[in-house]
Amino acid sequence: MKSSVFAEIKSIFAASLFALCASTLVAAPQATAADAASATAAAPAAAPAPEAAAPAAAPTDVAAPAVAKETVENPYGLDALWKGGDFVARSTLIIMAIMSMGSWYILITKFVDQLKMSGQAKDAKTKFWKAASVQAGVTSLKEGSPFRFIAETATKATDHHEGALLEQIDLNSWVTMSIQRSVDKVQSRLQDGLAFLATVGSTAPFVGLFGTVWGIYNALTAIGVAGQASIDKVAGPVGEALIMTAIGLGVAVPAVLGYNFLVRRNKTAMEDVRAFSADLHSVVLSGAMSKATGAASIKKVG
């Protein structure tokens, strides 16, 4: 009886062990298939991530060209005035440009000449009056100096006071007239170009005003033909026309100021010239009179 019971327990234990082994073998392939299926599903899910990141970076490349600034051409100003102006408007601008360039050229060149003349006046004071004779003083001055020109004229007047007609004029009057003519020539040379400055200063504003009137007339005519009288259509052409008046004033003001500046400096320069000529007149006459006295005494002795 005990043996039969023990045999049944042994058979039940063997059957349980066999069932456990069979269930283990069946569950292992299923787990492997599940792991493979989950890995396969995770791979496609991870792959779109870089693709999703790529479109996010793409807009940066597309937005880069938008940084460049567009150059917008100004529809108003001098360039538009020149391009849109007719023959009369352009001629007016050219005339005022010539006036301005001529004024500045004369102003600069005359100022340089006055500086040179100031230095030549100092040379005449330091060199000429310290010379042993008038002729030596003449050679000590620079070529082209107005003071040398006056001194040479005075010496020639004393040496060439001869002829039937000239002998009727006494030596004093002849030397005085010769020196005065040379001084007048120097003054006339200093005043060269001042008439142009005065003309520009008095006429340039009216030339600019003429350009303004002509420009406004053309602007209003164009607006009337177009049939548009809004402020943006009127302000541009009329403003461009008013530039003509501003240019005319810009040309006239430097010319007037330069004219007054040069005239004032010319007066100072001519004071030095007249002082030199007066002293030279006395020296030349005294030397000429001494020569005449010596020649007369020699004749008497002979």
C-alpha positions in Angstrom: 0.0 0.0 0.0 2.8 2.4 0.8 4.6 1.5 -2.4 1.6 2.3 -4.5 1.1 5.7 -2.8 4.7 6.5 -3.2 4.5 5.6 -6.9 1.5 7.9 -7.5 3.3 10.8 -5.8 6.4 10.2 -7.9 4.3 10.2 -11.1 2.5 13.5 -10.1 5.9 15.1 -9.3 7.3 14.0 -12.7 4.2 15.3 -14.6 4.5 18.7 -12.8 8.2 19.0 -13.7 7.5 18.1 -17.3 4.7 20.7 -17.5 7.0 23.4 -16.0 9.8 22.7 -18.5 7.3 22.8 -21.4 5.9 26.2 -20.4 9.3 27.6 -20.0 10.4 26.5 -23.5 7.2 28.0 -25.0 7.5 31.4 -23.2 11.1 32.0 -24.3 10.5 32.4 -28.1 7.5 34.6 -27.4 9.7 37.0 -25.3 12.3 37.0 -28.0 9.7 37.9 -30.6 8.3 40.7 -28.4 11.7 42.2 -27.8 12.4 42.2 -31.5 9.1 43.8 -32.3 9.6 46.5 -29.7 13.2 47.3 -31.1 11.8 47.4 -34.6 9.1 49.9 -33.5 11.6 52.0 -31.6 13.9 52.4 -34.6 11.4 54.2 -36.8 10.3 56.3 -33.9 13.8 57.5 -33.3 14.6 58.1 -37.0 12.3 61.0 -37.6 13.9 63.0 -34.8 16.9 64.2 -37.0 14.5 64.8 -39.8 12.3 66.9 -37.6 15.3 68.8 -36.4 16.5 69.5 -40.0 13.3 71.5 -40.9 13.7 73.5 -37.7 17.2 74.6 -38.8 16.2 75.2 -42.4 14.3 78.5 -41.7 17.6 80.0 -40.5 19.1 79.6 -44.0 16.0 81.0 -45.6 15.8 84.0 -43.3 19.5 85.0 -43.9 19.0 86.9 -47.2 16.4 89.1 -45.5 19.2 90.9 -43.6 20.5 92.7 -46.8 19.2 96.3 -47.0 17.5 97.6 -50.1 18.8 100.9 -51.5 15.9 103.2 -52.2 16.6 106.0 -54.6 15.7 109.5 -53.4 13.1 111.0 -55.8 14.1 114.5 -54.7 17.3 116.5 -54.4 19.9 117.9 -56.7 20.2 114.8 -58.8 16.4 114.7 -59.4 16.5 118.4 -60.1 19.2 118.0 -62.8 17.6 114.9 -64.4 14.1 116.4 -64.3 15.0 119.9 -65.3 14.8 121.3 -68.8 17.4 123.3 -70.8 16.7 126.5 -68.9 17.0 125.0 -65.4 20.3 123.2 -66.3 21.7 126.3 -67.9 20.9 128.3 -64.7 22.7 125.7 -62.6 25.8 125.7 -64.9 25.9 129.5 -64.8 25.8 129.6 -61.0 28.5 126.9 -60.8 30.8 129.0 -63.1 30.2 132.0 -60.9 31.0 130.1 -57.8 34.2 128.6 -59.2 35.4 131.9 -60.6 34.7 133.7 -57.3 36.7 131.2 -55.2 39.6 131.2 -57.8 39.9 135.0 -57.7 39.6 135.1 -53.9 42.4 132.5 -53.4 44.7 133.9 -56.0 44.4 137.5 -54.9 44.9 136.6 -51.3 48.1 134.8 -52.2 49.2 137.8 -54.3 48.6 140.1 -51.3 50.7 137.8 -49.0 53.5 138.0 -51.5 53.2 141.8 -51.7 53.3 142.1 -47.9 56.6 140.1 -47.9 58.0 142.3 -50.7 57.2 145.4 -48.7 59.2 144.1 -45.8 62.1 143.4 -48.2 61.9 146.9 -49.6 62.2 148.4 -46.1 65.1 146.2 -45.0 67.1 146.0 -48.2 66.4 149.0 -50.5 66.9 151.8 -48.0 70.1 150.2 -46.8 71.7 150.1 -50.2 74.5 152.5 -51.2 72.6 153.9 -54.2 69.2 153.8 -55.9 70.5 151.5 -58.6 72.0 149.1 -56.0 68.7 149.2 -54.1 66.8 148.3 -57.3 69.0 145.2 -57.9 68.5 144.1 -54.3 64.7 143.7 -54.8 63.2 140.6 -56.4 62.1 140.4 -60.0 58.4 141.0 -60.4 58.2 143.0 -57.2 56.0 146.1 -57.5 58.5 148.1 -55.4 61.2 147.2 -57.9 59.0 148.3 -60.8 58.4 151.7 -59.2 62.1 152.2 -58.4 63.1 151.3 -62.0 60.4 153.7 -63.4 61.8 156.5 -61.2 65.4 155.9 -62.3 64.4 155.8 -66.0 62.5 159.0 -65.6 65.7 160.8 -64.4 67.9 159.3 -67.1 65.5 159.9 -70.1 64.3 163.4 -69.4 65.2 164.6 -72.8 63.6 165.6 -76.1 62.1 168.7 -77.4 58.7 168.1 -75.8 59.9 166.6 -72.6 62.3 169.4 -71.9 59.3 171.7 -71.6 58.4 169.8 -68.4 60.6 170.4 -65.4 62.4 167.3 -63.9 60.4 167.4 -60.7 57.0 167.2 -62.5 58.3 164.5 -64.9 59.6 162.3 -62.1 56.4 162.8 -60.1 54.2 161.8 -63.0 56.3 158.8 -63.8 56.2 157.5 -60.3 52.4 158.2 -60.0 51.8 156.2 -63.2 53.7 153.2 -61.8 51.8 153.4 -58.6 48.5 153.5 -60.5 49.5 150.4 -62.5 50.3 148.6 -59.2 46.9 149.5 -57.8 45.1 148.5 -61.0 46.8 145.1 -60.9 45.7 144.6 -57.3 42.1 145.4 -58.2 42.0 142.8 -61.0 39.1 140.4 -60.5 37.3 142.5 -57.9 34.8 143.6 -60.5 33.9 139.9 -61.1 33.4 139.4 -57.4 31.1 142.5 -57.2 29.1 141.3 -60.2 28.6 137.8 -58.8 27.7 139.2 -55.4 25.0 141.4 -56.9 23.5 139.1 -59.6 23.8 135.6 -58.2 20.7 135.8 -56.0 18.6 137.0 -58.9 19.9 134.2 -61.1 18.9 131.7 -58.4 15.5 133.4 -58.1 15.0 133.1 -61.8 15.7 129.4 -61.6 13.2 129.1 -58.8 10.4 130.8 -60.7 11.1 128.8 -63.8 11.1 125.5 -61.8 7.9 126.3 -60.0 6.2 127.2 -63.3 7.2 123.8 -64.8 6.2 122.0 -61.6 2.7 123.5 -61.5 2.3 122.9 -65.2 3.2 119.2 -64.7 0.8 118.9 -61.7 -2.0 120.5 -63.7 -1.5 118.1 -66.6 -1.4 115.1 -64.3 -4.5 116.3 -62.4 -3.0 115.4 -59.0 -2.7 118.2 -56.5 -1.9 116.2 -53.3 0.8 117.5 -51.0 3.3 114.8 -52.0 2.9 115.8 -55.6 3.3 119.5 -54.9 6.0 119.5 -52.2 8.7 117.7 -54.2 8.8 119.8 -57.4 8.3 123.1 -55.6 11.0 122.2 -53.0 13.4 121.3 -55.8 12.8 124.7 -57.5 13.5 126.5 -54.2 16.9 124.9 -54.1 17.8 127.3 -56.9 17.4 130.3 -54.6 19.5 128.6 -51.9 22.3 127.9 -54.5 22.2 131.6 -55.6 22.6 132.8 -52.1 25.4 130.3 -51.5 27.2 131.7 -54.5 26.6 135.4 -53.7 27.6 135.5 -50.0 31.2 134.2 -50.4 31.7 136.6 -53.3 30.5 139.7 -51.3 32.5 138.7 -48.2 35.6 138.0 -50.4 35.2 141.3 -52.2 35.1 143.3 -48.9 38.0 141.3 -47.5 40.3 141.9 -50.5 39.4 145.6 -50.8 40.4 146.1 -47.2 43.7 144.3 -47.6 44.3 146.3 -50.9 44.1 149.5 -49.0 46.7 148.3 -46.5 49.0 147.2 -49.3 48.6 150.5 -51.2 49.6 152.5 -48.1 53.0 150.8 -48.1 53.3 151.4 -51.9 52.5 155.1 -51.6 54.8 155.5 -48.7 57.7 153.9 -50.6 57.0 156.0 -53.7 56.9 159.2 -51.7 60.3 158.5 -50.1 61.7 157.3 -53.5 60.6 160.5 -55.1 62.5 162.6 -52.7 65.7 160.5 -53.0 65.6 160.4 -56.8 65.0 164.1 -57.1 67.8 164.9 -54.6 70.2 162.7 -56.6 69.2 164.2 -59.9 69.5 167.7 -58.6 73.0 167.0 -57.3 74.0 165.5 -60.6 72.6 168.6 -62.4 74.4 170.9 -60.0 77.7 169.1 -60.5 77.3 169.1 -64.3 76.5 172.9 -64.2 79.6 173.6 -62.1 81.8 171.6 -64.5 80.5 173.6 -67.4 81.3 176.9 -65.6 84.7 175.8 -64.8 85.3 174.7 -68.3 
